Amino acid sequence: VGSPKYDYANLHVTNGKIAALQGEPLTVQIDHYRRSYSVTPTLNNVLLLSQTLMALAVERRDEETARESLFYYSMYIPNVNRDPVERGIILRVLKEDYLRQFPALAPSILALMNRYLR
């Protein structure tokens, strides 16, 4: 943390957040978060990528985008799952956001729950 690489990655996260505040399309926000991730994966960019991709998936009813969102969320989970509050949030997100919206993702969701939430 504090290295030029992280600063550059965080700059793209900030640009994505600004795009969201300005009402830019989800795809513009996702582009910023992808750039950040390409510099170096961080908890912040994988979470924002997963959230914004999920919003796009719901908007478009696109299972493939939801699956990509879940991929990024699966990178976030093992880094925060020891916190009891985060565990509750993770469980809610997996059940209510992913599973309810995209039931076909059930095997992947159950695998994550078995691996990280037991």
Disulfide bonds with the S-S distance in Angstrom:
none
